[in-house]
Amino acid sequence: MAMAADIVIVEAEELVEVGEIEPENVATPHILVDYIVKGEKNDR
C-alpha cells in the first residue's frame, strides 16, 4: 500500500533510536515514510 500512496504517515506507539529494531521487524521501509506521528499506547 505504501508504494501506491502519495503520502505515507506512520503512527507509532513508541519512538526508538536507530538500530533498536531489527530490520526484518520493520513493515514499511523508511524511504517510503513521509511523516511519523506518536500515537497513544493501546491495550490490545
PQR file of N, CA, C, O and H, with PARSE charges and radii, in Angstrom:
ATOM      1  N   MET A   1       0.814  -1.195   0.000 -0.4000 1.5000
ATOM      2  CA  MET A   1       0.000   0.000   0.000 -0.0000 2.0000
ATOM      3  C   MET A   1       0.859   1.261   0.000  0.5500 1.7000
ATOM      4  O   MET A   1       0.510   2.245  -0.651 -0.5500 1.4000
ATOM      5  N   ALA A   2       1.970   1.241   0.719 -0.4000 1.5000
ATOM      6  CA  ALA A   2       2.792   2.446   0.835 -0.0000 2.0000
ATOM      7  C   ALA A   2       3.361   2.869  -0.512  0.5500 1.7000
ATOM      8  O   ALA A   2       3.505   4.064  -0.771 -0.5500 1.4000
ATOM      9  H   ALA A   2       2.253   0.441   1.248  0.4000 1.0000
ATOM     10  N   MET A   3       3.683   1.915  -1.367 -0.4000 1.5000
ATOM     11  CA  MET A   3       4.273   2.267  -2.657 -0.0000 2.0000
ATOM     12  C   MET A   3       3.254   2.921  -3.588  0.5500 1.7000
ATOM     13  O   MET A   3       3.637   3.650  -4.503 -0.5500 1.4000
ATOM     14  H   MET A   3       3.565   0.945  -1.156  0.4000 1.0000
ATOM     15  N   ALA A   4       1.973   2.674  -3.372 -0.4000 1.5000
ATOM     16  CA  ALA A   4       0.932   3.248  -4.213 -0.0000 2.0000
ATOM     17  C   ALA A   4       0.414   4.579  -3.666  0.5500 1.7000
ATOM     18  O   ALA A   4      -0.349   5.268  -4.343 -0.5500 1.4000
ATOM     19  H   ALA A   4       1.661   2.082  -2.629  0.4000 1.0000
ATOM     20  N   ALA A   5       0.819   4.945  -2.456 -0.4000 1.5000
ATOM     21  CA  ALA A   5       0.302   6.157  -1.812 -0.0000 2.0000
ATOM     22  C   ALA A   5       1.117   7.388  -2.195  0.5500 1.7000
ATOM     23  O   ALA A   5       2.309   7.293  -2.488 -0.5500 1.4000
ATOM     24  H   ALA A   5       1.439   4.385  -1.906  0.4000 1.0000
ATOM     25  N   ASP A   6       0.454   8.545  -2.189 -0.4000 1.5000
ATOM     26  CA  ASP A   6       1.143   9.814  -2.413 -0.0000 2.0000
ATOM     27  C   ASP A   6       1.855  10.266  -1.142  0.5500 1.7000
ATOM     28  O   ASP A   6       2.952  10.822  -1.203 -0.5500 1.4000
ATOM     29  H   ASP A   6      -0.515   8.622  -1.951  0.4000 1.0000
ATOM     30  N   ILE A   7       1.230  10.025   0.006 -0.4000 1.5000
ATOM     31  CA  ILE A   7       1.785  10.396   1.308 -0.0000 2.0000
ATOM     32  C   ILE A   7       1.631   9.202   2.247  0.5500 1.7000
ATOM     33  O   ILE A   7       0.566   8.587   2.311 -0.5500 1.4000
ATOM     34  H   ILE A   7       0.339   9.574   0.056  0.4000 1.0000
ATOM     35  N   VAL A   8       2.698   8.878   2.975 -0.4000 1.5000
ATOM     36  CA  VAL A   8       2.660   7.776   3.934 -0.0000 2.0000
ATOM     37  C   VAL A   8       2.887   8.352   5.331  0.5500 1.7000
ATOM     38  O   VAL A   8       3.895   9.014   5.581 -0.5500 1.4000
ATOM     39  H   VAL A   8       3.563   9.377   2.923  0.4000 1.0000
ATOM     40  N   ILE A   9       1.934   8.094   6.248 -0.4000 1.5000
ATOM     41  CA  ILE A   9       2.019   8.557   7.628 -0.0000 2.0000
ATOM     42  C   ILE A   9       2.078   7.326   8.523  0.5500 1.7000
ATOM     43  O   ILE A   9       1.229   6.439   8.433 -0.5500 1.4000
ATOM     44  H   ILE A   9       1.115   7.557   6.046  0.4000 1.0000
ATOM     45  N   VAL A  10       3.083   7.280   9.383 -0.4000 1.5000
ATOM     46  CA  VAL A  10       3.246   6.179  10.327 -0.0000 2.0000
ATOM     47  C   VAL A  10       2.787   6.650  11.694  0.5500 1.7000
ATOM     48  O   VAL A  10       3.223   7.702  12.163 -0.5500 1.4000
ATOM     49  H   VAL A  10       3.773   8.000   9.456  0.4000 1.0000
ATOM     50  N   GLU A  11       1.908   5.884  12.345 -0.4000 1.5000
ATOM     51  CA  GLU A  11       1.529   6.158  13.727 -0.0000 2.0000
ATOM     52  C   GLU A  11       2.241   5.123  14.601  0.5500 1.7000
ATOM     53  O   GLU A  11       1.956   3.929  14.515 -0.5500 1.4000
ATOM     54  H   GLU A  11       1.554   5.029  11.965  0.4000 1.0000
ATOM     55  N   ALA A  12       3.156   5.586  15.431 -0.4000 1.5000
ATOM     56  CA  ALA A  12       3.948   4.692  16.262 -0.0000 2.0000
ATOM     57  C   ALA A  12       3.608   4.899  17.732  0.5500 1.7000
ATOM     58  O   ALA A  12       3.483   6.033  18.195 -0.5500 1.4000
ATOM     59  H   ALA A  12       3.387   6.556  15.501  0.4000 1.0000
ATOM     60  N   GLU A  13       3.461   3.799  18.460 -0.4000 1.5000
ATOM     61  CA  GLU A  13       3.199   3.887  19.894 -0.0000 2.0000
ATOM     62  C   GLU A  13       4.436   4.340  20.648  0.5500 1.7000
ATOM     63  O   GLU A  13       4.330   5.004  21.679 -0.5500 1.4000
ATOM     64  H   GLU A  13       3.563   2.878  18.084  0.4000 1.0000
ATOM     65  N   GLU A  14       5.611   3.984  20.135 -0.4000 1.5000
ATOM     66  CA  GLU A  14       6.854   4.318  20.815 -0.0000 2.0000
ATOM     67  C   GLU A  14       7.904   4.680  19.774  0.5500 1.7000
ATOM     68  O   GLU A  14       8.047   3.982  18.770 -0.5500 1.4000
ATOM     69  H   GLU A  14       5.696   3.444  19.298  0.4000 1.0000
ATOM     70  N   LEU A  15       8.638   5.763  20.002 -0.4000 1.5000
ATOM     71  CA  LEU A  15       9.725   6.166  19.127 -0.0000 2.0000
ATOM     72  C   LEU A  15      11.026   5.682  19.745  0.5500 1.7000
ATOM     73  O   LEU A  15      11.273   5.907  20.929 -0.5500 1.4000
ATOM     74  H   LEU A  15       8.522   6.330  20.817  0.4000 1.0000
ATOM     75  N   VAL A  16      11.856   5.024  18.956 -0.4000 1.5000
ATOM     76  CA  VAL A  16      13.110   4.457  19.449 -0.0000 2.0000
ATOM     77  C   VAL A  16      14.281   4.978  18.619  0.5500 1.7000
ATOM     78  O   VAL A  16      14.091   5.547  17.544 -0.5500 1.4000
ATOM     79  H   VAL A  16      11.655   4.841  17.994  0.4000 1.0000
ATOM     80  N   GLU A  17      15.472   4.779  19.126 -0.4000 1.5000
ATOM     81  CA  GLU A  17      16.680   5.198  18.422 -0.0000 2.0000
ATOM     82  C   GLU A  17      16.958   4.256  17.244  0.5500 1.7000
ATOM     83  O   GLU A  17      16.502   3.113  17.219 -0.5500 1.4000
ATOM     84  H   GLU A  17      15.626   4.317  19.999  0.4000 1.0000
ATOM     85  N   VAL A  18      17.706   4.760  16.289 -0.4000 1.5000
ATOM     86  CA  VAL A  18      18.111   3.960  15.135 -0.0000 2.0000
ATOM     87  C   VAL A  18      18.897   2.746  15.622  0.5500 1.7000
ATOM     88  O   VAL A  18      19.799   2.868  16.451 -0.5500 1.4000
ATOM     89  H   VAL A  18      18.076   5.688  16.309  0.4000 1.0000
ATOM     90  N   GLY A  19      18.543   1.575  15.094 -0.4000 1.5000
ATOM     91  CA  GLY A  19      19.242   0.346  15.446 -0.0000 2.0000
ATOM     92  C   GLY A  19      18.590  -0.464  16.546  0.5500 1.7000
ATOM     93  O   GLY A  19      19.004  -1.596  16.795 -0.5500 1.4000
ATOM     94  H   GLY A  19      17.811   1.476  14.420  0.4000 1.0000
ATOM     95  N   GLU A  20      17.576   0.083  17.218 -0.4000 1.5000
ATOM     96  CA  GLU A  20      16.917  -0.642  18.303 -0.0000 2.0000
ATOM     97  C   GLU A  20      15.931  -1.688  17.801  0.5500 1.7000
ATOM     98  O   GLU A  20      15.545  -2.582  18.554 -0.5500 1.4000
ATOM     99  H   GLU A  20      17.240   1.003  17.016  0.4000 1.0000
ATOM    100  N   ILE A  21      15.523  -1.592  16.557 -0.4000 1.5000
ATOM    101  CA  ILE A  21      14.597  -2.560  15.970 -0.0000 2.0000
ATOM    102  C   ILE A  21      15.333  -3.293  14.851  0.5500 1.7000
ATOM    103  O   ILE A  21      15.986  -2.669  14.015 -0.5500 1.4000
ATOM    104  H   ILE A  21      15.836  -0.865  15.945  0.4000 1.0000
ATOM    105  N   GLU A  22      15.224  -4.611  14.842 -0.4000 1.5000
ATOM    106  CA  GLU A  22      15.850  -5.395  13.780 -0.0000 2.0000
ATOM    107  C   GLU A  22      15.175  -5.078  12.442  0.5500 1.7000
ATOM    108  O   GLU A  22      13.950  -4.973  12.381 -0.5500 1.4000
ATOM    109  H   GLU A  22      14.693  -5.118  15.521  0.4000 1.0000
ATOM    110  N   PRO A  23      15.952  -4.925  11.382 -0.5600 1.5000
ATOM    111  CA  PRO A  23      15.386  -4.573  10.069  0.2800 2.0000
ATOM    112  C   PRO A  23      14.278  -5.510   9.587  0.5500 1.7000
ATOM    113  O   PRO A  23      13.347  -5.067   8.914 -0.5500 1.4000
ATOM    114  N   GLU A  24      14.369  -6.798   9.925 -0.4000 1.5000
ATOM    115  CA  GLU A  24      13.339  -7.739   9.468 -0.0000 2.0000
ATOM    116  C   GLU A  24      12.009  -7.558  10.203  0.5500 1.7000
ATOM    117  O   GLU A  24      11.007  -8.155   9.807 -0.5500 1.4000
ATOM    118  H   GLU A  24      15.125  -7.157  10.471  0.4000 1.0000
ATOM    119  N   ASN A  25      11.979  -6.748  11.265 -0.4000 1.5000
ATOM    120  CA  ASN A  25      10.744  -6.473  12.004 -0.0000 2.0000
ATOM    121  C   ASN A  25      10.071  -5.180  11.572  0.5500 1.7000
ATOM    122  O   ASN A  25       9.061  -4.787  12.156 -0.5500 1.4000
ATOM    123  H   ASN A  25      12.792  -6.264  11.587  0.4000 1.0000
ATOM    124  N   VAL A  26      10.605  -4.520  10.570 -0.4000 1.5000
ATOM    125  CA  VAL A  26      10.044  -3.268  10.076 -0.0000 2.0000
ATOM    126  C   VAL A  26       9.165  -3.568   8.865  0.5500 1.7000
ATOM    127  O   VAL A  26       9.625  -4.172   7.895 -0.5500 1.4000
ATOM    128  H   VAL A  26      11.426  -4.839  10.095  0.4000 1.0000
ATOM    129  N   ALA A  27       7.887  -3.142   8.920 -0.4000 1.5000
ATOM    130  CA  ALA A  27       6.944  -3.445   7.849 -0.0000 2.0000
ATOM    131  C   ALA A  27       7.075  -2.492   6.664  0.5500 1.7000
ATOM    132  O   ALA A  27       6.962  -2.921   5.516 -0.5500 1.4000
ATOM    133  H   ALA A  27       7.514  -2.651   9.707  0.4000 1.0000
ATOM    134  N   THR A  28       7.308  -1.215   6.924 -0.4000 1.5000
ATOM    135  CA  THR A  28       7.391  -0.214   5.857 -0.0000 2.0000
ATOM    136  C   THR A  28       8.767   0.449   5.899  0.5500 1.7000
ATOM    137  O   THR A  28       9.118   1.075   6.899 -0.5500 1.4000
ATOM    138  H   THR A  28       7.399  -0.867   7.856  0.4000 1.0000
ATOM    139  N   PRO A  29       9.546   0.321   4.831 -0.5600 1.5000
ATOM    140  CA  PRO A  29      10.878   0.926   4.803  0.2800 2.0000
ATOM    141  C   PRO A  29      10.824   2.450   4.962  0.5500 1.7000
ATOM    142  O   PRO A  29       9.904   3.103   4.469 -0.5500 1.4000
ATOM    143  N   HIS A  30      11.814   3.000   5.651 -0.4000 1.5000
ATOM    144  CA  HIS A  30      11.842   4.434   5.944 -0.0000 2.0000
ATOM    145  C   HIS A  30      11.810   5.301   4.695  0.5500 1.7000
ATOM    146  O   HIS A  30      11.317   6.428   4.751 -0.5500 1.4000
ATOM    147  H   HIS A  30      12.561   2.470   6.051  0.4000 1.0000
ATOM    148  N   ILE A  31      12.305   4.826   3.602 -0.4000 1.5000
ATOM    149  CA  ILE A  31      12.353   5.627   2.379 -0.0000 2.0000
ATOM    150  C   ILE A  31      10.951   5.960   1.869  0.5500 1.7000
ATOM    151  O   ILE A  31      10.777   6.922   1.121 -0.5500 1.4000
ATOM    152  H   ILE A  31      12.706   3.911   3.556  0.4000 1.0000
ATOM    153  N   LEU A  32       9.951   5.171   2.267 -0.4000 1.5000
ATOM    154  CA  LEU A  32       8.570   5.393   1.831 -0.0000 2.0000
ATOM    155  C   LEU A  32       7.774   6.274   2.785  0.5500 1.7000
ATOM    156  O   LEU A  32       6.676   6.710   2.440 -0.5500 1.4000
ATOM    157  H   LEU A  32      10.092   4.389   2.875  0.4000 1.0000
ATOM    158  N   VAL A  33       8.306   6.549   3.988 -0.4000 1.5000
ATOM    159  CA  VAL A  33       7.573   7.274   5.030 -0.0000 2.0000
ATOM    160  C   VAL A  33       7.809   8.776   4.911  0.5500 1.7000
ATOM    161  O   VAL A  33       8.949   9.235   4.842 -0.5500 1.4000
ATOM    162  H   VAL A  33       9.198   6.195   4.268  0.4000 1.0000
ATOM    163  N   ASP A  34       6.700   9.541   4.886 -0.4000 1.5000
ATOM    164  CA  ASP A  34       6.786  10.996   4.815 -0.0000 2.0000
ATOM    165  C   ASP A  34       6.668  11.647   6.183  0.5500 1.7000
ATOM    166  O   ASP A  34       7.347  12.636   6.459 -0.5500 1.4000
ATOM    167  H   ASP A  34       5.774   9.168   4.942  0.4000 1.0000
ATOM    168  N   TYR A  35       5.801  11.097   7.053 -0.4000 1.5000
ATOM    169  CA  TYR A  35       5.548  11.681   8.372 -0.0000 2.0000
ATOM    170  C   TYR A  35       5.465  10.577   9.419  0.5500 1.7000
ATOM    171  O   TYR A  35       5.022   9.464   9.134 -0.5500 1.4000
ATOM    172  H   TYR A  35       5.249  10.293   6.829  0.4000 1.0000
ATOM    173  N   ILE A  36       5.902  10.906  10.646 -0.4000 1.5000
ATOM    174  CA  ILE A  36       5.755   9.996  11.789 -0.0000 2.0000
ATOM    175  C   ILE A  36       4.983  10.734  12.872  0.5500 1.7000
ATOM    176  O   ILE A  36       5.326  11.859  13.234 -0.5500 1.4000
ATOM    177  H   ILE A  36       6.261  11.810  10.878  0.4000 1.0000
ATOM    178  N   VAL A  37       3.930  10.089  13.390 -0.4000 1.5000
ATOM    179  CA  VAL A  37       3.093  10.660  14.431 -0.0000 2.0000
ATOM    180  C   VAL A  37       3.169   9.739  15.636  0.5500 1.7000
ATOM    181  O   VAL A  37       3.000   8.527  15.501 -0.5500 1.4000
ATOM    182  H   VAL A  37       3.651   9.174  13.096  0.4000 1.0000
ATOM    183  N   LYS A  38       3.422  10.296  16.807 -0.4000 1.5000
ATOM    184  CA  LYS A  38       3.441   9.488  18.031 -0.0000 2.0000
ATOM    185  C   LYS A  38       2.014   9.299  18.505  0.5500 1.7000
ATOM    186  O   LYS A  38       1.335  10.263  18.860 -0.5500 1.4000
ATOM    187  H   LYS A  38       3.560  11.281  16.917  0.4000 1.0000
ATOM    188  N   GLY A  39       1.560   8.047  18.511 -0.4000 1.5000
ATOM    189  CA  GLY A  39       0.224   7.736  18.967 -0.0000 2.0000
ATOM    190  C   GLY A  39       0.235   7.298  20.408  0.5500 1.7000
ATOM    191  O   GLY A  39       1.294   7.172  21.023 -0.5500 1.4000
ATOM    192  H   GLY A  39       2.112   7.264  18.224  0.4000 1.0000
ATOM    193  N   GLU A  40      -0.947   7.064  20.949 -0.4000 1.5000
ATOM    194  CA  GLU A  40      -1.074   6.584  22.320 -0.0000 2.0000
ATOM    195  C   GLU A  40      -0.990   5.068  22.335  0.5500 1.7000
ATOM    196  O   GLU A  40      -1.366   4.402  21.370 -0.5500 1.4000
ATOM    197  H   GLU A  40      -1.808   7.166  20.449  0.4000 1.0000
ATOM    198  N   LYS A  41      -0.492   4.530  23.442 -0.4000 1.5000
ATOM    199  CA  LYS A  41      -0.375   3.089  23.567 -0.0000 2.0000
ATOM    200  C   LYS A  41      -1.751   2.473  23.783  0.5500 1.7000
ATOM    201  O   LYS A  41      -2.514   2.930  24.634 -0.5500 1.4000
ATOM    202  H   LYS A  41      -0.186   5.070  24.226  0.4000 1.0000
ATOM    203  N   ASN A  42      -2.064   1.442  23.016 -0.4000 1.5000
ATOM    204  CA  ASN A  42      -3.342   0.744  23.131 -0.0000 2.0000
ATOM    205  C   ASN A  42      -3.134  -0.577  23.844  0.5500 1.7000
ATOM    206  O   ASN A  42      -2.144  -1.267  23.602 -0.5500 1.4000
ATOM    207  H   ASN A  42      -1.444   1.071  22.325  0.4000 1.0000
ATOM    208  N   ASP A  43      -4.067  -0.938  24.729 -0.4000 1.5000
ATOM    209  CA  ASP A  43      -4.034  -2.256  25.371 -0.0000 2.0000
ATOM    210  C   ASP A  43      -4.809  -3.213  24.482  0.5500 1.7000
ATOM    211  O   ASP A  43      -6.038  -3.173  24.421 -0.5500 1.4000
ATOM    212  H   ASP A  43      -4.872  -0.377  24.926  0.4000 1.0000
ATOM    213  N   ARG A  44      -4.082  -4.059  23.806 -0.4000 1.5000
ATOM    214  CA  ARG A  44      -4.737  -5.000  22.874 -0.0000 2.0000
ATOM    215  C   ARG A  44      -4.818  -6.355  23.457  0.5500 1.7000
ATOM    216  O   ARG A  44      -5.336  -7.271  22.818 -0.5500 1.4000
ATOM    217  H   ARG A  44      -3.084  -4.092  23.856  0.4000 1.0000
TER
END
